[in-house]
Amino acid sequence: MTTQSPHPFHLIVKPVGAKCNLDCKYCYYLRKQERYEADASMQMSEALLEHYIRSHIDAQPATAKHIEFSWQGGEPALRGLAFYEKAIELQRQYMREGISYTNNFQTNGTLINDRWAAFFKKHNFLVGISIDGDKRNHGPTRPNLKSESSFNQTLRGLEALKRHEVRFNTLSVVHSDNAHLGKHTYNYLKSLGATVIQFQPCMEDPRDRRTEKDWSLTPEQWGQFLCEVFDEWKTSDVGDVFVQFFENTLGILAGQPSQMCFYGEVCGQQMMLEHDGSVYSCDHFSYNEYRVGQLKALDPLSIPVNEVPSSNDTDLGKIAGSTKQLSFGTNKWLNLPKQCIECDFRPLCNGGCPKDRIATNDSQSGVNALCAGYKQFFLHSLPTYGAILDALKHGHPAATYPLFLS
């Protein structure tokens, strides 16, 4: 019997681990394949799928009203459509009364066709398409395994989603070579029909780097990118196009908690489940020292090299509420340096994602590597945010904010 967690939690599930049909130069996850034997299956079994779904549902607290199932990779479509059809069947079988649920699926789009799109539509999936922009932006850094551009295949998959009216958003990685294309990238994504847009800053951990080149942003590049996109967005798209970071900042200014774990005071409610049942504190911390449990051991070839599944911490509810996992989340706040605690912008970012905190030139550890870029953006955008909040406070649409600019 699975223990109920004391708090709601989320799992990012990787049905094929880091296996992918692309060879993205900056990908932080592809090297995770090195944990496994060369001939490991790298596929979640249907038996583990059933155990995961039942445990995920049973481990949610009694007060839970909604569960979100998140499928990522690598490229999750490599597991095949039948696997996800089975997942839907199991969700229906084990779902508790009074709880709603949804599925989201993050994909590079290259394997998506009409059959996949019809399935997503039928079961109301939200599909995230990883696309960095137009062909000159996307192509060089997101090749397939033959070093060919994946751009046309990604667009083909996106068009299938649009034909079937599948809800989708876009996820674009901002790195050292495309940070100067903020306005161009934003407008291109809009031209594809994207109304929900995510930008993920690239900060490479040396343990994950796959090439000699460091694709990491400088703080100045990140700040300039955000400001450039914000100025384009505020011109005509407020209330119509939702840039995740912009919306999250607005929500915080309005007194709401952060909807993005990166910018909350604590984290740790979003764990990650590997294809072999290994549970990690976070998708961005899937290193051995952050392994917090094991749902089920599969055949020996699927077990990480030099790791033996523990007989303890196999209860997903106990894992989510464990001291190790809770400490991972609260350490984000407890380890904030004095510079962050005293910063006027602290409520807006709370030091950002712990993965981006490094030692800075002033020798004070724990400061986000992109700190100066965030400050540049906040200083630039706050007058507009103030006007948007004034418009909303007076019962007007957010798009009328120019009337409230002083």
ABEGO torsion letter per residue (X at the ends): XBBBBABBBBBBBBAAEABBABBBAABAAAAAAAABBAABAGBBBAAAAAAAAAAAAAABBAABABBBBBBBOEBAAAAEAAAAAAAAAAAAAABBBGBBBBBBBBBAGAABBAAAAAAAAAAGBBBBBBBAEBAAAAAAABBBAAGBBAAAAAAAAAAAAAAAGBBBBBBBBBBAAAAAAAAAAAAAAAAAGBABBBBBBBBBBAAABABABBABBBAAAAAAAAAAAAAAAAAAABGABBBAAAAAAAAAAAGBBBABAAABABBGABBBBBAAGBBBABAAABBAAABABBABBBBAAABBBGBBBBABGABAAAAAABAAAAAAAAAAAAABBAAAAABAAAAAAGGEBAAABBBBAAGBBGBBAAAAAAAAAAAAAAAAAAAAAAAAAAGBBAAAAAAABX
